[in-house]
Amino acid sequence: MTNSRVIRSGHGKGAGMSNRRTTAVAHPFEGGGEPGRAASRRKPSEGFQRQRLSKHVYETILTEIVRGVFAEGDRLPTESALAERFSVSRPVVREALAQLRDDGLIQVRRGSGSYVKQQPNSAVLQFAPLGSIADIQRCFEFRAAIEPAAAALAASRRSEAELETLKAALDALDAAVKSGDLGTEADFAFHRAVAEASGNPFFETTLLSLEDATASAISVNRNLSLLAPHERLSLVQKEHERVFEEIEARNAKGAEDAMRAHIEGARQRVFEGERVVKK
């Protein structure tokens, strides 16, 4: 028998016959506890819970790699062993291992398992305490999808005034490199200037909403760079200069590629320790 209910039409002007009775068929799962809307509403929280567990596994294994519990070349425990150790499902472990692989920390050998690819400088835990590194890396992933597009639009749309603002931010960064200062604010100002020059306010709004996470990532990178040979900070500055030059030349594709290379390079440098990436 069809479940139906009576619906009163709207009130006020334009409502017509206010007492008109209309029959509507109720949703088959509405209020009944069966799968349907209620189940779909549960999915986001279940996904969040899995991400939280995966982040914990990721951070713990990362810390053990940094501290030398697992050295370069060492084989990690199997998925089953890790799932038992952390009391989580194997899909949660796979997600954590996939992030470690994407971050360049481990490599998978088919039929053999996961092996430590590189051991980051232990200082990474000083500048990015346990619990924040996963968020920093995921922020880099998001920025790599957003900021190259902003740079491409900036190259096409920037005004001379916006180019001057971008140049001023670049000069401030150059001064920080020469003086040995951290330069976190100048670095963020450069990226914000690119977003502003895109002519689309959503890019700037998005970047500002990520200001804390972005500033944290920049700070970690620049602190680690100050511990490394001077060439590393010079490399970072050259990446900024290339972004500026492509925007100045109105080369949209070049600006997009330059920004993507810069952000991906910054993401990798979090775990490079004293190594300097050669471009």
C-alpha positions in Angstrom: 0.0 0.0 0.0 1.5 3.4 -1.0 2.5 5.5 2.0 1.1 9.0 1.5 0.7 12.2 3.4 -1.3 15.4 3.2 0.6 18.6 2.3 -0.9 22.0 2.8 0.0 24.4 0.0 1.9 27.6 0.8 0.4 30.6 2.4 0.2 34.2 1.5 -0.1 36.0 -1.8 0.0 33.7 -4.8 -0.7 30.7 -2.7 -4.1 30.2 -4.4 -6.4 27.9 -2.5 -4.7 27.7 0.8 -6.7 24.7 2.0 -6.1 22.6 -1.2 -5.1 19.0 -0.3 -2.3 17.5 -2.3 -1.2 13.8 -2.1 2.5 13.2 -2.3 4.3 9.9 -2.3 6.8 9.7 0.6 10.4 8.7 0.0 10.5 4.9 0.4 13.4 5.1 2.9 12.3 8.4 4.6 12.3 8.0 8.4 12.2 4.2 8.2 15.8 3.5 9.1 16.5 1.7 5.8 19.5 2.5 3.6 19.0 5.8 1.7 19.3 9.3 2.7 20.4 8.4 6.3 23.1 6.1 4.9 24.3 8.8 2.5 24.6 11.2 5.4 26.8 8.8 7.3 29.3 8.4 4.5 31.2 11.7 5.0 31.7 11.0 8.7 32.9 7.5 7.9 35.3 8.9 5.3 36.6 11.4 7.8 37.2 8.7 10.4 39.2 6.6 7.9 41.2 9.7 6.9 41.9 10.4 10.6 43.1 6.8 11.1 45.2 6.9 7.9 46.8 10.1 9.0 47.8 8.6 12.3 49.4 5.6 10.6 51.1 7.9 8.1 52.5 10.2 10.8 53.7 7.3 13.0 55.6 5.5 10.2 57.0 8.8 9.0 58.3 9.6 12.4 59.9 6.2 12.7 61.6 6.7 9.3 62.9 10.1 10.4 64.2 8.7 13.6 65.9 5.7 11.9 63.7 3.0 13.2 63.4 2.2 9.5 66.5 3.2 7.6 66.8 3.8 3.9 66.5 0.5 2.1 64.6 -1.2 5.0 61.5 -3.2 4.2 58.4 -2.0 6.1 56.1 -4.6 7.8 53.4 -6.1 5.7 50.0 -4.5 5.4 48.5 -7.2 7.6 51.1 -6.6 10.3 50.6 -2.9 10.2 46.8 -3.3 10.3 47.2 -5.5 13.4 49.7 -3.1 15.0 47.4 0.0 14.6 44.1 -1.9 15.0 42.9 -0.6 11.7 41.7 -2.1 8.4 44.0 -2.9 5.6 42.4 -0.2 3.3 43.4 2.4 6.0 47.0 1.1 5.9 47.0 1.1 2.1 45.9 4.8 2.1 48.7 5.7 4.5 51.3 3.8 2.5 50.0 5.5 -0.7 50.6 8.9 0.8 54.1 7.9 2.0 54.8 6.7 -1.6 53.4 9.9 -3.2 55.6 12.0 -0.8 58.6 10.1 -2.0 59.4 8.4 1.3 58.8 4.8 0.3 58.8 2.7 -2.9 56.8 -0.4 -3.6 58.5 -3.4 -5.1 55.9 -5.7 -6.7 55.7 -9.0 -4.9 58.2 -7.9 -2.3 56.7 -5.1 -0.3 57.3 -1.4 0.7 60.8 -0.1 1.2 62.1 3.1 2.6 63.3 5.3 -0.2 64.8 8.2 1.7 65.2 9.4 5.3 64.4 13.0 5.8 66.4 15.3 8.0 65.4 14.9 11.6 64.9 18.7 11.8 61.6 18.2 9.9 60.1 17.1 13.2 61.4 20.2 14.9 59.8 22.6 12.4 56.7 20.5 11.7 55.7 18.6 14.8 54.0 15.3 14.6 50.3 15.8 13.6 51.0 18.6 11.1 53.2 17.0 8.4 50.4 15.1 6.7 48.3 18.3 6.6 51.2 20.3 5.1 51.7 17.7 2.4 48.0 17.5 1.5 47.9 21.3 1.4 50.7 21.2 -1.2 48.6 18.8 -3.2 45.7 21.2 -3.2 47.8 24.2 -4.0 49.4 22.3 -6.9 46.0 22.0 -8.4 45.0 25.7 -7.8 48.0 28.0 -8.0 49.3 27.0 -11.5 45.9 28.0 -13.0 46.1 31.3 -11.1 49.6 31.9 -12.5 48.4 31.2 -16.1 45.5 33.7 -15.7 47.9 36.3 -14.1 50.1 36.1 -17.2 47.2 36.8 -19.4 45.4 39.4 -17.4 47.9 41.2 -15.1 48.1 45.0 -15.1 51.4 46.9 -14.9 50.4 47.9 -11.3 49.9 44.2 -10.4 53.2 43.3 -12.0 54.9 46.0 -9.9 53.3 44.5 -6.7 54.6 41.1 -7.7 58.1 42.5 -8.4 58.1 44.2 -5.0 57.3 40.8 -3.3 60.1 39.1 -5.4 62.6 41.8 -4.3 61.6 41.3 -0.6 62.2 37.6 -1.0 65.6 38.3 -2.6 66.5 40.5 0.3 65.6 37.8 2.7 67.8 35.2 0.9 70.8 37.6 0.9 70.4 38.5 4.6 69.6 34.9 5.8 66.2 35.9 7.1 63.3 33.3 7.0 61.1 35.4 4.6 57.9 33.5 5.3 55.7 36.6 5.0 57.4 37.8 1.8 57.0 34.3 0.3 53.3 34.3 1.1 52.9 37.8 -0.3 54.4 36.7 -3.6 51.9 33.9 -4.0 49.1 36.2 -2.9 50.2 38.8 -5.5 50.0 36.1 -8.2 46.5 35.2 -7.1 45.4 38.9 -7.1 46.8 39.3 -10.6 44.7 36.4 -11.9 41.7 38.8 -12.1 39.6 36.1 -10.4 38.9 36.9 -6.7 38.2 33.3 -5.9 41.9 32.4 -6.2 42.9 35.0 -3.6 40.0 34.0 -1.3 41.0 30.4 -1.5 44.7 31.2 -0.8 43.7 33.4 2.1 41.6 30.6 3.6 44.7 28.4 3.5 47.0 31.1 4.9 47.8 29.3 8.2 48.5 26.0 6.5 50.4 27.7 3.6 52.5 29.8 5.9 53.3 26.8 8.0 54.4 24.9 4.9 56.5 27.9 3.8 58.1 28.2 7.2 59.0 24.5 7.3 60.6 24.7 3.9 62.5 27.9 4.5 63.7 26.8 7.9 65.0 23.5 6.4 66.6 25.5 3.6 68.5 27.7 6.1 70.1 24.5 7.5 71.1 23.4 4.0 73.8 24.8 1.7 73.0 28.4 0.4 72.4 26.9 -3.0 69.1 25.5 -1.8 67.6 28.9 -1.0 69.0 30.2 -4.2 67.2 27.4 -6.0 63.9 28.3 -4.4 64.4 32.0 -5.3 65.1 31.0 -8.9 61.8 29.2 -9.0 60.1 32.4 -7.9 62.0 34.4 -10.5 60.9 32.0 -13.2 57.2 32.4 -12.2 57.7 36.2 -12.3 59.4 36.2 -15.7 56.7 34.1 -17.3 54.0 36.4 -15.9 55.9 39.4 -17.0 56.3 37.9 -20.6 52.5 37.1 -20.6 53.3 33.5 -21.2 50.4 31.7 -19.7 51.6 28.1 -20.3 55.1 29.0 -19.0 53.7 30.6 -15.9 51.5 27.6 -15.2 54.4 25.2 -15.6 56.7 27.4 -13.5 54.3 27.6 -10.6 53.5 23.8 -10.7 57.3 23.0 -10.7 57.8 25.4 -7.8 55.0 24.0 -5.6 55.9 20.3 -6.4 59.5 21.2 -5.6 58.6 22.7 -2.3 56.6 19.7 -1.4 59.5 17.4 -2.1 61.9 19.6 -0.2 60.1 19.0 3.0 61.5 15.5 3.1 64.9 16.1 1.4 66.9 17.1 4.4 70.2 18.5 3.2 69.7 17.3 -0.3 69.3 20.0 -3.0 67.2 19.2 -6.1 69.0 19.8 -9.3 66.7 21.3 -12.0 
